Amino acid sequence: MKIAIMGLGYVGITAAACLASQGHEVIGIDPNETKVNAILDGRSPITEPGIEELISRARKNNSITASTALVEKVAESDLVIVCVGTPSAVDGSHNMTHIAEVSRQLAELVKAHPTNKITVAYRSTIRPGTIEELIQPIFEGILREDAKRVDLVYNPEFLRESSAVNDFFAPPKIVIGTRTGEPSRVLDELHEGIDAPVFYVKYRESELTKFVDNTFHAVKTVFANEIGRLCVKLGISASEIHRIFISDTKLNVSPYYLRPGGAFGGSCLPKDVRALQHVSRSTGGYTHMIDSLIASNEAHKAFLFDHVTRGLEHGARVLMLGIAFKDNSDDLRESPNIDMARMLITAGYRLSIFDPNVEPQNLMGQNLGVLSNSPFVRDLLVDRSITESTVWDLVIDARGTASTYRLNAKTVIDINRLA
Ligand SMILES: NC(=O)c1ccc[n+]([C@@H]2O[C@H](COP(=O)([O-])OP(=O)(O)OC[C@H]3O[C@@H](n4cnc5c(N)ncnc54)[C@H](O)[C@@H]3O)[C@@H](O)[C@H]2O)c1
């Protein structure tokens, strides 16, 4: 393929060098003369293992060139990959100046060269909505009807500096955002031979992916360091704790507890998080992230209440399917479902609760205590026959088992799986 790369920073240079090594005909564009000259001399403008060799080889066999100006060759490309910088603005947002400018330049170029269809894939990290609200309007404003000749795609980059070449050829995944979520032939061709799971989604989902990944990496680092600090303060071996923690690939380093849905609750998580906060306070650990967990969980309970009751009329008949903190358990301690039930009745909904594992007469110990603190639960419990013979305005499925009952419901919402 003929490929133009806009922006020869870490991402652009790596793409240019690796794509040229795969036999593509590559041109790199960057206003920075030093970077362009380095490539033309067969050198790498960045320090990155493997890049210099790839560029030097690509220059010798003429598969790479570079320019400071948007030359005609770019308009003749099958694919343009945009890798310009999106640095932090003063308010913390991404500064979109380069994205807007490069989009304007490309639109003007396409206008001046009425060629065939061209695919423009953005690889810079951009906030959700950027393609639809900033980039597309720029192309449409300049090209009018002809904007249809430009196929806009978002294809986030997952490489890490210092292992960029390896990551380019073996990425953890390939995410491709298109207007409808349908595949793009050009992007499929681009990724031919690369063995990684491919996700075709709409623009906004693809734009958010990279933020989510980077933020999660930050969360992991901060969590590891907060635990490490606590260990040091307590005279406990941080490396031993780390070794034991990561050995658990069932619950710790795994997809478990990562699905967006229900708040955490039950007899252990809230209690032990609070107690670790106490340990941290008493040892001067300053564990800001751990300290924010309970507050964030409470905010999530409020969010879920708003989420399920949006548009629901006052006095509507609501069934909660599940009141214990998890399925196949009668444990009511710190169940987020009790908080949901409390919010529903406070807001004036006609609530009933069905949980096949909760029989008030069978409860004992702390569960009885929970019932005396939240006596409304006992009054609202109904049996399966009422559950199946009543018409519900809303069923809040806290178990993911709604489909196993013969429910007559206008709306069913699974609160453990945000759509
Ligand atoms: N560096 C990484 O490891 C990494 C990884 C994944 C994603 N990203 C994202 O990729 C994007 C690029 O990152 P980077 O580290 O390569 O940035 P960078 O700052 O190193 O390079 C950006 C380049 O774009 C050039 N440029 C600016 N305006 C231009 C224009 N109109 N036409 C052509 N070139 C132009 C600049 O001169 C610069 O050389 C950013 O959005 C970044 O967040 C970076």
The ligand as a Gaussian input file, in Angstrom:
#p B3LYP/6-31G(d) Opt

LIG

0 1
 N        4.539000       8.036000      22.726000
 C        3.846000       6.960000      22.981000
 O        4.339000       5.985000      23.569000
 C        2.407000       6.866000      22.549000
 C        1.768000       5.624000      22.585000
 C        0.449000       5.544000      22.154000
 C       -0.215000       6.691000      21.732000
 N        0.419000       7.887000      21.735000
 C       -0.294000       9.056000      21.222000
 O        0.114000       9.263000      19.871000
 C        0.186000      10.657000      19.575000
 C        1.583000      11.005000      19.128000
 O        2.470000      10.758000      20.193000
 P        4.043000      10.963000      20.043000
 O        4.642000      10.586000      21.347000
 O        4.506000      10.305000      18.787000
 O        4.076000      12.570000      19.849000
 P        5.338000      13.499000      19.538000
 O        5.081000      14.789000      20.214000
 O        6.614000      12.764000      19.805000
 O        5.263000      13.712000      17.958000
 C        4.245000      14.417000      17.325000
 C        4.806000      14.940000      16.002000
 O        3.734000      15.522000      15.246000
 C        4.322000      16.578000      14.493000
 N        3.266000      17.473000      13.968000
 C        2.568000      18.428000      14.612000
 N        1.699000      19.017000      13.751000
 C        1.842000      18.401000      12.557000
 C        1.229000      18.546000      11.289000
 N        0.272000      19.442000      11.075000
 N        1.633000      17.730000      10.284000
 C        2.579000      16.811000      10.470000
 N        3.193000      16.625000      11.671000
 C        2.829000      17.406000      12.688000
 C        5.268000      17.245000      15.485000
 O        6.226000      18.052000      14.844000
 C        5.881000      16.011000      16.157000
 O        7.072000      15.611000      15.497000
 C       -0.266000      11.376000      20.842000
 O       -1.636000      11.624000      20.759000
 C        0.013000      10.362000      21.942000
 O       -0.811000      10.553000      23.062000
 C        1.734000       7.987000      22.117000

